[in-house]
């Protein structure tokens, strides 16, 4: 490839490792500057992950005693607290060490993006996509934190990479094992991604003959069954631990209990609130300036009411539209109430808006063009990526809470497809000229 030759890298591996090191330096630098200026003052849910890791130091990784856990602690998967636990075990309870681990995870995503783009398109798009990821704000944003975002982004992208490798490699078994292991880590980091299991299962099944039509339907079905079996096998230790702790089958975390309990007939002790439940009388009281029993909710309302905007209950259509906007949002210049009509959103700072628009927002029109061109050319790998984007959007419109933070695990698709769209436009323009 001419661009690689221009950069004077002897091998592709040298280029990839150079990108990884640059990415790692950027992320560690950001973590150092951020941690020195803010420390732990911006920590919120971070303390929940920290508390679980500290309990692992006391009890061991199986956490057999959860008598002092609150609803948030039992709703969190074990993988990211375990990563913090390893950092604490090796280096002491220094908050900066898990941030270094976050930086490594985020920098690794730079390499994963390169390989996925190489498989779906070509090395030119792979290189530009990888370079873009170096400075991508949502890959850097959560490095100086004790939050799982960087790991969910990495595990999801790695799962897709290994799924593609299963389909294009003759020695597919090792990639099938890696796919199953990475997907297991993903769902034990964020249990919502268990909903993607059928998508991956049928993705293997129907894409198996994409490169080799001589393969039988049974061949793809066998790979899918192996994937399902291995995920169940890798999940078994934590499932056994859950049964020992809760004395009933609990899949992944207590957050899934309200589904599984209904199926198995157990009384549900946990029901994760996806919406703020507010009475009309409570809304009216806050608007009139009266104090209410829920000081947190009152404070939430007043964050936006100071701009002269008041909460109100959204209709179903308004909820869906608001959730879609929150999921794909590229800027926030005005305050608003979102989702159900009760969640307060203040304007982002100018720096925040500019950084998001430049690194994320500018990609969206090119992504749409890329999907249109790729689907028109019947690129089945691109079709699979399109299904992932649509399914992730659907989940956060109709099943769980919508937030731009929950979109970032599919941002690697946005970056890759956007550059494909850009080069498609470029080639069309050049052809016309």
Beta strands, then each sheet from edge to edge (+ up, - down):
strand 1: 336-338
strand 2: 343-345
sheet 1: 1+ 2-
end
